[in-house]
């Protein structure tokens, strides 16, 4: 997305830009969802969108309108095609299909070491996530991990007017576990078994949970068209502290994934626009990221789920039961005022947040 934005801005026309990746992605390997109020720049590649979302748990279940928002879905194949088509129109952007071995800050420039060569440049935008964040204990690390089945049924069995945001009626087994469902036609849908927890599961456990869920909904006559599996770190670790004079970390490697939910596409959409403007102003890369109040909110929630992972269903259920989905989505977009923040936060049981707050302060 950064290269795409550079290609559309005349400021970068006289810059030599090189994208290095071990593969040139062109196929479906990800599904991204996000919400926005109006028409957006990615609408031409949307797979589908919804005006309603579903939340289910033993405490609260409801189908709710999210107007003026729409919940939008993009398949990665369409995204890649749009990006590569735009980049192909520029003679100053190149692609190198090699693995990156290391990235180093030198005295006045950055060095990128690939499997076959050493490259030097005044600016590196790095999206490669290393394991460095795992070697600390100040900020808890949970993982959002999931397996998804794209299934197709012979009969029309899905209500494709609503996306299931979270269905906590699955067995929690001491964790935060839910089913995420995106019906994109009346006989096609993505079912993702998702956890916010420390430990991964065996592949067959995810698989069995999806199969059992489908059976519980009397969905037995179906074919699995595609599968996708993913892992997103959920942590408030300060990835951006590794930014330097000539290197800035972007994407999940830069802390651009929403720590409390794992939502990334919308954040990257905003952050790439911000970074483009920042680069044009010639400001120090080491100063790019700024912590805001939402970082601290996320930290408190992760502190709670790190110690008591089973509370996820209880906390999210109270949030959706007592707040409008429109306000929740605005809050997750980090666009709320302090008053609106309190209107959302205070809808969740305060005891656990007060305890987490005091532990952080003390």
ROKOL-278589 format. One record per residue (C-alpha): x, y, z; residue in one letter; residue number from 1; chain. Coordinates in steps of 0.5 Angstrom, whole numbers, plus 500, padded with zeros to 3 digits. Each point is the difference from the previous one (the first is absolute). Example, Ala and Ser with C-alpha at 12.3 -4.5 7.8 and 13.67 -1.06 7.14 Angstrom:
BEGIN
[[525, 491, 516], "A", 1, "A"]
[[502, 507, 498], "S", 2, "A"]
//
This chain:
BEGIN
[[500, 500, 500], "X", 1, "A"]
[[506, 505, 501], "X", 2, "A"]
[[503, 498, 493], "X", 3, "A"]
[[493, 502, 497], "X", 4, "A"]
[[499, 506, 504], "X", 5, "A"]
[[507, 502, 498], "X", 6, "A"]
[[498, 498, 493], "X", 7, "A"]
[[494, 505, 500], "X", 8, "A"]
[[504, 506, 503], "X", 9, "A"]
[[504, 504, 495], "X", 10, "A"]
[[505, 502, 506], "X", 11, "A"]
[[503, 493, 499], "X", 12, "A"]
[[501, 500, 492], "X", 13, "A"]
[[507, 502, 501], "X", 14, "A"]
[[502, 495, 505], "X", 15, "A"]
[[502, 493, 499], "X", 16, "A"]
[[496, 495, 504], "X", 17, "A"]
[[501, 492, 500], "X", 18, "A"]
[[495, 495, 503], "X", 19, "A"]
[[504, 494, 503], "X", 20, "A"]
[[496, 494, 502], "X", 21, "A"]
[[501, 492, 500], "X", 22, "A"]
[[494, 500, 495], "X", 23, "A"]
[[496, 504, 496], "X", 24, "A"]
[[493, 499, 503], "X", 25, "A"]
[[494, 499, 495], "X", 26, "A"]
[[495, 495, 503], "X", 27, "A"]
[[495, 500, 505], "X", 28, "A"]
[[504, 499, 507], "X", 29, "A"]
[[496, 505, 504], "X", 30, "A"]
[[493, 503, 501], "X", 31, "A"]
[[500, 507, 503], "X", 32, "A"]
[[494, 503, 503], "X", 33, "A"]
[[499, 507, 502], "X", 34, "A"]
[[494, 505, 501], "X", 35, "A"]
[[499, 507, 498], "X", 36, "A"]
[[495, 505, 499], "X", 37, "A"]
[[500, 502, 493], "X", 38, "A"]
[[503, 498, 493], "X", 39, "A"]
[[507, 498, 501], "X", 40, "A"]
[[506, 500, 495], "X", 41, "A"]
[[500, 492, 500], "X", 42, "A"]
[[492, 499, 499], "X", 43, "A"]
[[502, 498, 492], "X", 44, "A"]
[[503, 494, 503], "X", 45, "A"]
[[495, 498, 506], "X", 46, "A"]
[[498, 493, 500], "X", 47, "A"]
[[494, 502, 504], "X", 48, "A"]
[[497, 504, 505], "X", 49, "A"]
[[495, 500, 506], "X", 50, "A"]
[[496, 505, 503], "X", 51, "A"]
[[498, 496, 506], "X", 52, "A"]
[[505, 496, 505], "X", 53, "A"]
[[498, 494, 505], "X", 54, "A"]
[[503, 499, 507], "X", 55, "A"]
[[498, 494, 504], "X", 56, "A"]
[[502, 497, 507], "X", 57, "A"]
[[496, 497, 505], "X", 58, "A"]
[[499, 507, 503], "X", 59, "A"]
[[498, 504, 494], "X", 60, "A"]
[[498, 498, 493], "X", 61, "A"]
[[498, 505, 495], "X", 62, "A"]
[[500, 502, 493], "X", 63, "A"]
[[501, 508, 499], "X", 64, "A"]
[[501, 505, 495], "X", 65, "A"]
[[506, 504, 500], "X", 66, "A"]
[[498, 505, 495], "X", 67, "A"]
[[503, 505, 498], "X", 68, "A"]
[[506, 495, 500], "X", 69, "A"]
[[500, 494, 495], "X", 70, "A"]
[[505, 494, 502], "X", 71, "A"]
[[504, 499, 494], "X", 72, "A"]
[[504, 494, 497], "X", 73, "A"]
[[506, 499, 496], "X", 74, "A"]
[[503, 494, 497], "X", 75, "A"]
[[507, 501, 499], "X", 76, "A"]
[[501, 497, 493], "X", 77, "A"]
[[496, 506, 498], "X", 78, "A"]
[[504, 505, 504], "X", 79, "A"]
[[506, 497, 498], "X", 80, "A"]
[[498, 501, 492], "X", 81, "A"]
[[498, 507, 502], "X", 82, "A"]
[[507, 502, 503], "X", 83, "A"]
[[504, 497, 495], "X", 84, "A"]
[[496, 503, 494], "X", 85, "A"]
[[501, 507, 503], "X", 86, "A"]
[[508, 498, 501], "X", 87, "A"]
[[501, 498, 493], "X", 88, "A"]
[[498, 506, 497], "X", 89, "A"]
[[506, 503, 504], "X", 90, "A"]
[[507, 500, 497], "X", 91, "A"]
[[504, 502, 507], "X", 92, "A"]
[[497, 494, 504], "X", 93, "A"]
[[503, 493, 500], "X", 94, "A"]
[[499, 493, 503], "X", 95, "A"]
[[505, 496, 502], "X", 96, "A"]
[[498, 493, 502], "X", 97, "A"]
[[505, 498, 505], "X", 98, "A"]
[[500, 498, 508], "X", 99, "A"]
[[503, 506, 504], "X", 100, "A"]
[[505, 497, 505], "X", 101, "A"]
[[501, 506, 504], "X", 102, "A"]
[[499, 508, 501], "X", 103, "A"]
[[505, 504, 503], "X", 104, "A"]
[[501, 508, 502], "X", 105, "A"]
[[506, 502, 498], "X", 106, "A"]
[[503, 507, 501], "X", 107, "A"]
[[497, 504, 495], "X", 108, "A"]
[[495, 495, 496], "X", 109, "A"]
[[497, 493, 501], "X", 110, "A"]
[[503, 494, 497], "X", 111, "A"]
[[495, 494, 498], "X", 112, "A"]
[[503, 493, 499], "X", 113, "A"]
[[497, 495, 496], "X", 114, "A"]
[[502, 493, 498], "X", 115, "A"]
[[504, 502, 494], "X", 116, "A"]
[[502, 507, 501], "X", 117, "A"]
[[501, 506, 505], "X", 118, "A"]
[[496, 507, 498], "X", 119, "A"]
[[501, 507, 503], "X", 120, "A"]
[[494, 505, 500], "X", 121, "A"]
[[498, 507, 504], "X", 122, "A"]
[[494, 497, 502], "X", 123, "A"]
[[497, 493, 502], "X", 124, "A"]
[[493, 498, 501], "X", 125, "A"]
[[500, 493, 504], "X", 126, "A"]
[[494, 496, 500], "X", 127, "A"]
[[503, 494, 503], "X", 128, "A"]
[[498, 498, 507], "X", 129, "A"]
[[506, 497, 504], "X", 130, "A"]
[[500, 496, 506], "X", 131, "A"]
[[503, 506, 504], "X", 132, "A"]
[[493, 502, 504], "X", 133, "A"]
[[500, 493, 503], "X", 134, "A"]
[[506, 501, 504], "X", 135, "A"]
[[497, 504, 505], "X", 136, "A"]
[[495, 500, 505], "X", 137, "A"]
[[497, 507, 501], "X", 138, "A"]
[[495, 500, 495], "X", 139, "A"]
[[496, 493, 500], "X", 140, "A"]
[[499, 496, 493], "X", 141, "A"]
[[494, 497, 498], "X", 142, "A"]
[[499, 497, 493], "X", 143, "A"]
[[494, 501, 496], "X", 144, "A"]
[[500, 493, 496], "X", 145, "A"]
[[495, 497, 496], "X", 146, "A"]
[[498, 495, 494], "X", 147, "A"]
[[495, 502, 495], "X", 148, "A"]
[[496, 495, 495], "X", 149, "A"]
[[497, 503, 494], "X", 150, "A"]
[[494, 496, 499], "X", 151, "A"]
[[494, 499, 495], "X", 152, "A"]
[[494, 497, 501], "X", 153, "A"]
[[495, 497, 495], "X", 154, "A"]
[[494, 503, 503], "X", 155, "A"]
[[499, 507, 502], "X", 156, "A"]
[[501, 500, 508], "X", 157, "A"]
[[504, 507, 501], "X", 158, "A"]
[[497, 507, 502], "X", 159, "A"]
[[505, 504, 496], "X", 160, "A"]
[[497, 506, 503], "X", 161, "A"]
[[504, 500, 506], "X", 162, "A"]
[[507, 498, 502], "X", 163, "A"]
[[501, 497, 507], "X", 164, "A"]
[[505, 504, 503], "X", 165, "A"]
[[501, 495, 506], "X", 166, "A"]
[[496, 494, 502], "X", 167, "A"]
[[503, 498, 507], "X", 168, "A"]
[[495, 494, 501], "X", 169, "A"]
[[506, 495, 498], "X", 170, "A"]
[[503, 497, 506], "X", 171, "A"]
[[505, 505, 503], "X", 172, "A"]
[[504, 495, 504], "X", 173, "A"]
[[504, 505, 504], "X", 174, "A"]
[[501, 505, 494], "X", 175, "A"]
[[497, 505, 496], "X", 176, "A"]
[[497, 496, 494], "X", 177, "A"]
[[495, 502, 495], "X", 178, "A"]
[[498, 498, 493], "X", 179, "A"]
[[500, 506, 495], "X", 180, "A"]
[[495, 499, 494], "X", 181, "A"]
[[500, 504, 493], "X", 182, "A"]
[[495, 498, 495], "X", 183, "A"]
[[501, 502, 493], "X", 184, "A"]
[[494, 497, 497], "X", 185, "A"]
[[494, 496, 502], "X", 186, "A"]
[[504, 493, 499], "X", 187, "A"]
[[507, 503, 501], "X", 188, "A"]
[[504, 502, 507], "X", 189, "A"]
[[506, 501, 504], "X", 190, "A"]
[[500, 496, 506], "X", 191, "A"]
[[506, 502, 505], "X", 192, "A"]
[[502, 497, 506], "X", 193, "A"]
[[503, 505, 504], "X", 194, "A"]
[[504, 501, 507], "X", 195, "A"]
[[503, 505, 504], "X", 196, "A"]
[[505, 496, 504], "X", 197, "A"]
[[507, 499, 502], "X", 198, "A"]
[[501, 493, 497], "X", 199, "A"]
[[498, 497, 493], "X", 200, "A"]
[[496, 494, 499], "X", 201, "A"]
[[501, 494, 495], "X", 202, "A"]
[[498, 501, 493], "X", 203, "A"]
[[495, 494, 501], "X", 204, "A"]
[[497, 504, 506], "X", 205, "A"]
[[498, 506, 496], "X", 206, "A"]
[[497, 495, 495], "X", 207, "A"]
[[496, 496, 505], "X", 208, "A"]
[[497, 507, 503], "X", 209, "A"]
[[498, 502, 493], "X", 210, "A"]
[[497, 494, 498], "X", 211, "A"]
[[496, 499, 507], "X", 212, "A"]
[[497, 507, 499], "X", 213, "A"]
[[498, 499, 493], "X", 214, "A"]
[[497, 493, 502], "X", 215, "A"]
[[496, 504, 506], "X", 216, "A"]
[[497, 505, 495], "X", 217, "A"]
[[498, 494, 496], "X", 218, "A"]
[[505, 502, 494], "X", 219, "A"]
[[502, 493, 498], "X", 220, "A"]
[[500, 500, 492], "X", 221, "A"]
[[506, 504, 498], "X", 222, "A"]
[[506, 501, 497], "X", 223, "A"]
[[507, 503, 502], "X", 224, "A"]
[[502, 505, 495], "X", 225, "A"]
[[506, 503, 503], "X", 226, "A"]
[[503, 500, 507], "X", 227, "A"]
[[504, 506, 503], "X", 228, "A"]
[[504, 500, 507], "X", 229, "A"]
[[503, 506, 503], "X", 230, "A"]
[[504, 503, 506], "X", 231, "A"]
[[500, 507, 503], "X", 232, "A"]
[[504, 502, 506], "X", 233, "A"]
[[495, 504, 505], "X", 234, "A"]
[[505, 504, 504], "X", 235, "A"]
[[501, 507, 502], "X", 236, "A"]
[[508, 499, 499], "X", 237, "A"]
[[503, 506, 498], "X", 238, "A"]
[[502, 498, 493], "X", 239, "A"]
[[501, 507, 497], "X", 240, "A"]
[[506, 501, 506], "X", 241, "A"]
[[505, 496, 495], "X", 242, "A"]
[[498, 506, 494], "X", 243, "A"]
[[507, 503, 499], "X", 244, "A"]
[[503, 506, 496], "X", 245, "A"]
[[499, 496, 493], "X", 246, "A"]
[[495, 494, 502], "X", 247, "A"]
[[493, 500, 502], "X", 248, "A"]
[[496, 494, 501], "X", 249, "A"]
[[493, 500, 497], "X", 250, "A"]
[[494, 495, 500], "X", 251, "A"]
[[500, 495, 506], "X", 252, "A"]
[[507, 501, 501], "X", 253, "A"]
[[499, 507, 501], "X", 254, "A"]
[[494, 499, 505], "X", 255, "A"]
[[495, 502, 495], "X", 256, "A"]
[[496, 494, 502], "X", 257, "A"]
[[494, 502, 505], "X", 258, "A"]
[[503, 496, 506], "X", 259, "A"]
[[493, 499, 503], "X", 260, "A"]
[[497, 497, 494], "X", 261, "A"]
[[505, 498, 495], "X", 262, "A"]
[[496, 505, 495], "X", 263, "A"]
[[506, 502, 495], "X", 264, "A"]
[[497, 502, 493], "X", 265, "A"]
[[497, 507, 502], "X", 266, "A"]
[[506, 502, 505], "X", 267, "A"]
[[505, 498, 494], "X", 268, "A"]
[[495, 504, 495], "X", 269, "A"]
[[501, 506, 505], "X", 270, "A"]
[[507, 499, 502], "X", 271, "A"]
[[502, 500, 493], "X", 272, "A"]
[[497, 507, 498], "X", 273, "A"]
[[503, 503, 507], "X", 274, "A"]
[[507, 497, 498], "X", 275, "A"]
[[500, 502, 493], "X", 276, "A"]
[[499, 507, 502], "X", 277, "A"]
[[505, 499, 506], "X", 278, "A"]
[[505, 498, 494], "X", 279, "A"]
[[499, 506, 496], "X", 280, "A"]
[[501, 505, 506], "X", 281, "A"]
[[507, 497, 501], "X", 282, "A"]
[[499, 499, 507], "X", 283, "A"]
[[504, 495, 504], "X", 284, "A"]
[[498, 493, 499], "X", 285, "A"]
[[501, 498, 508], "X", 286, "A"]
[[495, 505, 502], "X", 287, "A"]
[[494, 497, 495], "X", 288, "A"]
[[496, 497, 505], "X", 289, "A"]
[[496, 503, 506], "X", 290, "A"]
[[497, 496, 506], "X", 291, "A"]
[[493, 502, 501], "X", 292, "A"]
[[494, 499, 505], "X", 293, "A"]
[[498, 494, 496], "X", 294, "A"]
[[507, 496, 501], "X", 295, "A"]
[[498, 501, 508], "X", 296, "A"]
[[493, 497, 499], "X", 297, "A"]
[[503, 494, 496], "X", 298, "A"]
[[505, 499, 505], "X", 299, "A"]
[[495, 499, 506], "X", 300, "A"]
[[496, 495, 496], "X", 301, "A"]
[[506, 496, 498], "X", 302, "A"]
[[502, 500, 507], "X", 303, "A"]
[[493, 497, 502], "X", 304, "A"]
[[500, 495, 495], "X", 305, "A"]
[[507, 498, 501], "X", 306, "A"]
[[499, 498, 508], "X", 307, "A"]
[[492, 498, 499], "X", 308, "A"]
[[500, 498, 492], "X", 309, "A"]
[[493, 497, 502], "X", 310, "A"]
[[497, 507, 501], "X", 311, "A"]
[[500, 502, 493], "X", 312, "A"]
[[492, 498, 498], "X", 313, "A"]
[[498, 503, 507], "X", 314, "A"]
[[503, 507, 498], "X", 315, "A"]
[[498, 500, 493], "X", 316, "A"]
[[493, 498, 501], "X", 317, "A"]
[[499, 505, 505], "X", 318, "A"]
[[503, 505, 495], "X", 319, "A"]
[[496, 498, 495], "X", 320, "A"]
[[494, 500, 504], "X", 321, "A"]
[[500, 507, 503], "X", 322, "A"]
[[503, 504, 494], "X", 323, "A"]
[[498, 501, 493], "X", 324, "A"]
[[504, 496, 495], "X", 325, "A"]
[[501, 507, 497], "X", 326, "A"]
[[504, 503, 506], "X", 327, "A"]
[[504, 494, 501], "X", 328, "A"]
[[502, 500, 492], "X", 329, "A"]
[[502, 507, 501], "X", 330, "A"]
[[504, 499, 507], "X", 331, "A"]
[[503, 494, 496], "X", 332, "A"]
[[502, 505, 495], "X", 333, "A"]
[[503, 504, 505], "X", 334, "A"]
[[496, 506, 498], "X", 335, "A"]
[[496, 501, 506], "X", 336, "A"]
[[501, 506, 505], "X", 337, "A"]
[[501, 499, 508], "X", 338, "A"]
[[493, 501, 501], "X", 339, "A"]
[[498, 494, 495], "X", 340, "A"]
[[506, 496, 502], "X", 341, "A"]
[[497, 500, 507], "X", 342, "A"]
[[493, 498, 498], "X", 343, "A"]
[[503, 494, 496], "X", 344, "A"]
[[505, 498, 506], "X", 345, "A"]
[[495, 501, 506], "X", 346, "A"]
[[495, 495, 496], "X", 347, "A"]
[[505, 494, 502], "X", 348, "A"]
[[501, 498, 507], "X", 349, "A"]
[[505, 505, 503], "X", 350, "A"]
[[503, 495, 506], "X", 351, "A"]
[[505, 497, 495], "X", 352, "A"]
[[502, 506, 497], "X", 353, "A"]
[[501, 504, 506], "X", 354, "A"]
[[504, 494, 503], "X", 355, "A"]
[[504, 500, 493], "X", 356, "A"]
[[501, 508, 501], "X", 357, "A"]
[[503, 500, 507], "X", 358, "A"]
[[505, 494, 498], "X", 359, "A"]
[[502, 504, 494], "X", 360, "A"]
[[501, 507, 505], "X", 361, "A"]
[[503, 496, 506], "X", 362, "A"]
//
